[in-house]
Amino acid sequence: MELKELEKRVRLFLKGEYATDKIYDQLYRIAVLDSQTGDLAKFVYHDPKYNPEARIVGTFEDEVSISGEAVCHLIALMMSRGIDLSDALEAGIKKLEEKDGYKKKGEVIEIDNITTLKGYRTASGIVEGIAIVILFASEKKLEKLLTNLKLKDEKKILVTESLSAHSVSVGFLRAINLVGIVTNQGGSTSHGAIIAREMGIPCVSGTEVSETEKATKIIHSGDKIIVNGNAGEVVLIKREVILRKR
């Protein structure tokens, strides 16, 4: 379906009981869109390919339907704000190309037994801490890992594939004394980077070079690392031999 046809059909939808540009209608659409986006995130988080331990949520047909409704409400919200769909898509794609679209490969540098991983500078600051490595983070998995590693008051740096909107709360991360985030995937608009900026802690994203060369493969739980969000670098400064369980 072309954009003009899509806009036409949404306008027909808006001629019904929702035909208003009043603020309560906009707030309603924001609430619905937020709810549907959360539902979509559940499908991703519960995908057996990425999270084998999670239970299945809904069907593919449900995911298609929720996606369509979310798009319609977003377009309706844009129309009520006087935003042209074509202009928005052009500006959005340009922004993504600048940030995440042209994905550069991460880089791994070895000098004098010091390993440095390079990625995106997604949240500023420099911090040193103990790495906690988990491919797909959740509060339950992190609690179990921290118990096994006997880490309590130490400054911790989460090293993970990526973070989803429903995997870990900011409150939980603050409670475990998290001081930095490193991810294999993502850029400045990724959820991990957004959480890091909200918490005021450094973050380096997009460190993956290949399946075998990425943060979650090179760094082990218990390693001492430095996250330099200003330079987009993660430095492995010491490998702890006593902490082997990942």
N, C-alpha and C positions, 0 to 999 in steps of 0.2 A: 504494500500500500504506500503511495506517495504521500509526501508531507501535506500537500494541499487537501487531499482526500481525507487524511487523518484529521486535520483541523476542521474540515467541513462536518465530519461525523461527530466530533466533540461538540461543535456549536449546536448541532441538532439535539444532542444530549442536554445541553445547557438551556434549551428552550423550555424544558419541563419545569418541575418545581424548584430546581436549583438555579433558575435564571435570575441571579442577583450578583451584584458586585459588592455587597455589604460585607463588613469586616467579619461577621460571624460565619459567613459562608467560606471565606478564606481560611479562617481558623479551623473550621470543620475539615476542609480539604487538607490542611497541614496535618491535622490529627490522623486522618485516614491514611494519608501518604506515609506518615511515620510508622503507623501500625503495619501497613503492608510491606514496607521496606524491612521491618523487623521479621516478618514472616518469610520474606525472600531470603534473608540472611540465615534463617533456620535451615532452609533447603540446602544451602551451601555447606553450613557447618555439619549437617547430618549426612552429607554425601559419603557413602562408604569408600569411595576412592581416596578421599582426603582425611576422613576420620572413621576408620573401620569399627571403632568401639561404640559409635553413636547409634541410637535407634533411628529407624526410618521415620520421616515425617511426611505425610501426605503422598500424593502421586504426582507424576510429571504433568498431568492435566491440571491438577490444582496449582502447580507452580506457574504454568502458562496463564491460567485465569488470573491469579494474583498479580502477575507481572503486567498483564493488560490493564487491569483496574488501576494499578499504581501509575502507569503511564498516562491513562486518561485523566486521573485526578491531578497529575502534575501539569499536563497541558492546560486543563481547566484553570488551575491556579495561575499559570503563566498568563493566560488570556485575561483573567480578572485583574492582573497587575500591569496589563498593557505591554507584555513582552512578546515579541515576534519569535515564533518557533525556529524559523530558519536562522535568524540572527543569533539566537541563543545557542543553537547547535554549532554554528560556525565559531563563535567565541569560546564555547566549551571545548571543542576539539583542539583549537589552537592552544588553550591553556593546558590541556592534557599532554599535547605534544611537547610543550615546553617542560613539563614536570615528569610525566610518566610514560608518555606515548613512545618516544624514541628511547627505548630502554637500553641504557649502556650496560655492558657486562661489568660485574664486579671485578676486583683484582686482588690477587694474593701475592704478597711480596715477602721473601725470606732474606734477611740480612743479619749475619752474625747470630744465628739461632733465635732471632726475634721475628715472629710472624705478624704481618700487618695485613688486615683485610680492608679493602676500599669499597665504598658504596656511596649512597646519596647522603648529603647533609640535610637531614629532615627535622632535627630539633637541636638547637645550639647548646653548648656547654661541654665541659670535660670532666669526667669522673672515673674513679678507679673502684672496682668492686669484685665480688665473687660471681662467676657465671653460673646461672642455672639454665640448663639446656633442655628444652622440651619441644618436640616438633609441632604439635598442635596443643596450645596451652588452654587449660581450663582451671578453675579454682580448685577442683577436686584433685586433679593431677599435680598441680603445683604444691598443694598442701602435703600430698604423699611424698613428693620428691624432696621437699624441704625437711620433712621428718627423717627420711632415709639419710640425707646428707648432714643432719644435725646442725643445720644453719638457723640461728635465731636472730641475734642482733647485728650480724654482719651486713654490710651494704651489698645488695644483690643487683645483678644485671640480668635481665631476661633475654635469652637467646632463643629465637623461635623462627618457624617458617613465616608466619604472619599472624596477625591478631584479627579476630572478627568482632563485630559490634556486641555479640552476646556471649563471648567466651570468658572474659574476665572484667570485673568492674574496677573502676579507678580507686574506689574505697579499699578494695581487697589489696591492690598493688601498693597503695600507701601503707597499709597495715603490715605488709611483709618487708617493709623498708627497701622498696625497689628504687634504685637510683639511676637506672639506664635501661635502654631497650635496643636490641640488635635483631634485625630480621633478614631472612634470605631474600624475600620478595618485597615489592612495594616501593613507593616513592613518597613525596611530600604530602600527597593526599590520602595515603593509606591510613587505616585505622590505628595501627601501632604508632605512627608518627603523630597523629592527632591526639592520642592519649598522652604521649610523651610531652607534647607542647602544653596540654592542659595541666599536667603534673609539674611542669617546669623542669624536666629532666632531659638529658641528651639522648638522641636517637640516631642510629645509622641504619638505613634501609637499603635493600637491593644489593646485598653482599655476594649473591650467588654468581659464580663463574660457570660452574657445571654441577652435575649431580654429586660429584665427589669433592668439589671445591666450593664450599659455602660455609657460612658461620656454624650451622648446626652439625657439620661434619668435622670441621677443624677444631672447634672449641668444645671442651668437655665440661660437664658440671664440676664445679670446684676449682676451675682454673681462675687465676687472677688476670683480669683484663682491664684495659683502659678504653673507654668510649669517648672519642673526640668528635662531637657533633659539629664542631666548627669546621673541621677538615674532612668529615665523612670517613673517618678511619677508626678501626678497632684493632688494638694492639694486644697480642697475647704475651704477657710479661712473665708469667710463671705458671708451670703446670704442676698441680698438686697430685702426687702419686697415691695419696691415701684415699682420695675420693674417686672411685672408679665407676660407680653406678650412674648411668645417665637417665 
